[in-house]
Amino acid sequence: MAKVFVAPGQQQMPATIGIHVEETVFVDFPSAEGKEHFVKDHVTIGRLCKMMCCPCCCLFVPWAGKNNKMEYIRECGLCKCPYAVMLNDVQVGKVHDVGCCDNGCMFCCCPILTCGGFIKVMGMDGKDGTEKFTFAKALFPCWPLVHTMAMFCAPIGCAAVGINGCCQYCSGSEFQSITQPVYKGPWSRSDGTDPEQIGEFTSTYRFSPQNCCCATGAPLKFYFKPTSELGQKLVDEDLAALSLVLQLYRGLPVPCKCCSPAGFQQPSGVSCLDIGLGTRVTWRTVQDVMRDSD
């Protein structure tokens, strides 16, 4: 009888390759746990029934990793149904809607006469209920008129992006990256100072030709990258809260997308629509994209 001998070092060799079929979320926790990958967790029958009975508001998207669990939720409330994120069954973040007076009385009463500075687009509250992060927009003279014209010209801008995507595909750089600044909270326009940037969000789309002169983009990668010392010192709960915003950019699987908008302006990659958001658009190869998010 032939015997097969296995070297001692080969008995405990880990798997060196693998394929994740489903979407994954990774969080590089600053604690000793390090980077952890999450996949979608089980949704109970009761919550599925709740989402079917109230498709406009209710949402439960659980994620599970090796050591932690996250969940993005949206439950019915009185008039408002904010998005929130849970980390190990503890709420650590919630989207803070910007009210009509949050940017000052002058902006509320006559925004067309406000021609400078920043306004808050969206805030993200932390575990203790205080605002941790802010997304802001720069104003300029006649900005309401420019934004109105941009809305009417949006179809032309989207068509131009599609044509550009087709040209970029021919040159081998069909990956569009849209970068948006993330500011430190709490911040208010009434403070009289500009918001302090701590990092940036990058949304990446792969453009594929649909015909001889137009390409469409499919989501590829969304990630946060710190750009200051404050951004590098975020704790686990802060990163979990920021992951909720990335999920909103990516698109949560809400039961009724028409009735469940994010509630704030998001970058689109169309210059006329994104004016004031401080975004920048670059076209890169897939290797460049993968290097930047590591």
Sequence and secondary structure as in RCSB ss.txt:
>XXXX:A:sequence
MAKVFVAPGQQQMPATIGIHVEETVFVDFPSAEGKEHFVKDHVTIGRLCKMMCCPCCCLFVPWAGKNNKMEYIRE
CGLCKCPYAVMLNDVQVGKVHDVGCCDNGCMFCCCPILTCGGFIKVMGMDGKDGTEKFTFAKALFPCWPLVHTMA
MFCAPIGCAAVGINGCCQYCSGSEFQSITQPVYKGPWSRSDGTDPEQIGEFTSTYRFSPQNCCCATGAPLKFYFK
PTSELGQKLVDEDLAALSLVLQLYRGLPVPCKCCSPAGFQQPSGVSCLDIGLGTRVTWRTVQDVMRDSD
>XXXX:A:secstr
       GGGTT         S  EEEE SSTT EEEEEE    HHHHHHHHH TTT EEEEEE SS EEEEEE 
  SS   EEEEETTEEEEEEE   TTTT HHHHH GGG  SSEEEEEEEE TTSSEEEEEEEE  TTHHHHHHHH
HHHHHHHHHHHHHHHHHHHHTT  EEEEEEEEEESS  GGG S   EEEEEEEEEEEEESSSS EEEEEEEEEEE
E SHHHHT  HHHHHHHHHHHHHHH    S GGG   SS    S HHHHTTTT EEEEE HHHHHHHT 
